[in-house]
Amino acid sequence: MEEVLKLQDSGIELYRTLTELYYWLGEERMARILRLKLQEAVVDNITTRYMLIDERGLLRSREPPSMSGSGESKVTQLQWQEGTNEPEDEPNVSNGEDTLPKKPPTRQPWEQPIVGISGKSKPNANDIDRIYNDGLKRWLAYEETAVKIYKELANDNYWYKELLHEAMREVACIKESLEAAR
């Protein structure tokens, strides 16, 4: 489940970045499509987090950098009140706090910066095509990774089947766009 949340968090960042990129390139139609994908990704991420709370009683939060100094994620095991659907007001600290093991972040293919973008001047037509296609390749890498992750979980949960089918449709559309650009 943690892998899904990491994927969805990076997807939100990717869609935000690509929305800005395509708007900057003057591709307003693509920017609108990606803005809608961004909104869907946020809803999917929140739904996944709700499922994590319901299934495992885990609350995953990210401390603001000013509070912890690092912006690290932390996981808290919620202690449920007996006979209710509500967590206790204060977590049971006698059991300690569950935290994720610290791992150095690895850059994913869709997180690589798209080179050649700076300032307000508009690039020429060849640069626009190259940058446009580089953005599509980052998006494709993300969606292909999503297909792999959701495929592993799709047998257990209808929610992941929906996400898998959506990612597969995106992969097909992006590949078609890249083929048309050749």
C-alpha positions in Angstrom: 0.0 0.0 0.0 2.9 2.3 0.7 4.1 1.8 -2.8 0.7 2.9 -4.2 0.8 6.1 -2.1 4.3 7.0 -3.2 3.2 6.4 -6.8 0.1 8.5 -6.4 2.0 11.3 -4.6 4.6 11.5 -7.4 1.8 11.3 -10.0 0.2 14.4 -8.4 3.5 16.2 -8.7 4.0 15.0 -12.3 0.6 16.1 -13.4 1.1 19.5 -11.8 4.4 20.0 -13.5 3.2 18.8 -16.9 0.1 21.0 -16.6 2.4 24.0 -16.2 4.8 22.8 -18.9 2.1 22.4 -21.6 0.4 25.7 -20.6 3.9 27.4 -21.0 4.3 25.7 -24.4 0.9 27.2 -25.4 -0.8 23.7 -25.5 -3.8 24.8 -23.6 -5.9 21.7 -24.5 -3.2 19.4 -23.1 -2.9 21.6 -20.0 -6.7 21.2 -19.4 -6.4 17.4 -19.8 -3.6 17.2 -17.4 -5.4 19.5 -14.9 -8.3 17.1 -14.9 -5.9 14.2 -14.4 -4.3 16.1 -11.5 -7.7 16.5 -9.9 -8.5 12.8 -10.4 -5.1 11.8 -9.0 -5.8 13.9 -5.8 -9.2 12.2 -5.3 -7.6 8.7 -6.0 -4.9 9.5 -3.5 -7.4 10.5 -0.8 -9.5 7.5 -1.5 -6.4 5.2 -1.1 -5.6 6.9 2.2 -9.1 6.4 3.4 -8.8 2.7 2.5 -5.6 2.5 4.4 -7.2 3.9 7.5 -10.2 1.6 7.2 -8.3 -1.6 6.5 -5.2 -1.2 8.7 -5.9 1.8 11.0 -2.9 3.6 9.6 -2.7 7.3 9.3 0.0 8.5 7.0 1.0 12.1 7.3 3.8 14.4 6.2 5.1 16.9 8.7 5.6 20.4 7.2 9.3 21.1 6.8 9.2 23.9 9.4 8.1 21.5 12.1 10.3 18.5 11.6 13.0 20.1 9.5 12.8 17.3 6.9 9.3 17.0 5.6 9.5 13.2 6.3 6.4 11.0 6.2 5.3 9.3 9.3 2.8 6.5 9.9 0.7 6.3 13.0 -1.3 3.3 14.1 -4.7 4.5 15.2 -6.1 3.0 18.4 -9.8 2.3 17.9 -12.2 2.9 20.8 -14.0 -0.3 21.7 -17.5 -0.7 20.2 -17.2 2.5 18.1 -16.0 3.5 14.6 -14.0 6.3 16.1 -10.3 6.5 16.9 -9.3 7.5 20.4 -8.5 11.2 20.8 -4.9 10.5 21.8 -2.9 7.6 20.3 -1.8 5.0 22.8 1.8 6.1 23.2 2.7 3.2 25.5 3.0 1.1 22.3 5.4 3.5 20.7 4.9 5.2 17.3 5.1 3.3 14.1 7.4 5.1 11.6 8.5 4.2 8.2 12.1 3.1 7.8 14.3 5.9 6.4 15.2 5.2 2.8 17.0 7.6 0.5 14.6 8.7 -2.3 15.3 7.4 -5.8 14.5 9.4 -8.8 11.8 7.9 -11.0 11.9 8.4 -14.8 9.0 10.8 -14.7 10.7 12.9 -12.0 13.7 13.8 -14.2 13.7 17.5 -15.1 12.8 18.3 -18.7 15.9 20.1 -20.0 15.8 23.2 -22.1 13.1 25.2 -20.2 13.9 28.6 -18.8 12.8 32.2 -18.8 9.9 33.8 -20.7 11.1 33.5 -24.3 9.2 31.0 -26.4 11.2 28.2 -28.0 11.2 27.6 -31.7 8.9 24.9 -33.3 11.5 22.1 -33.1 12.1 22.8 -29.5 8.4 22.8 -28.7 8.0 19.4 -30.4 10.9 18.0 -28.5 9.8 19.3 -25.1 6.2 18.2 -25.8 7.4 14.7 -26.6 9.7 14.7 -23.5 6.7 15.5 -21.4 4.7 12.6 -22.9 7.6 10.2 -22.3 7.7 11.2 -18.6 3.9 10.7 -18.4 4.2 7.3 -20.2 6.9 6.1 -17.8 4.7 7.0 -14.8 1.6 5.3 -16.3 3.6 2.1 -17.2 4.8 2.0 -13.6 1.2 2.5 -12.4 0.1 -0.5 -14.5 2.8 -2.7 -12.9 1.8 -1.8 -9.4 -1.9 -1.9 -9.9 -1.7 -5.2 -11.7 -0.2 -6.8 -8.6 -3.1 -5.5 -6.4 -6.0 -5.8 -8.9 -6.8 -9.4 -7.9 -7.6 -8.4 -4.3 -9.5 -5.2 -4.8 -12.0 -3.7 -7.2 -10.6 -0.2 -6.6 -7.2 -1.2 -8.0 -8.8 -2.9 -11.0 -10.4 0.5 -11.9 -7.0 2.2 -11.4 -5.3 -0.5 -13.5 -7.8 -0.1 -16.4 -7.4 3.7 -16.3 -3.6 3.5 -16.4 -3.8 1.0 -19.3 -6.0 3.4 -21.2 -3.5 6.2 -20.6 -0.6 4.1 -21.7 -2.4 3.3 -25.0 -3.3 6.9 -25.6 0.2 8.2 -24.9 1.8 5.6 -27.1 -0.6 6.5 -29.9 0.3 10.2 -29.5 4.0 9.4 -29.5 3.7 7.3 -32.6 1.7 10.0 -34.4 4.6 12.5 -33.6 7.2 10.3 -35.4 
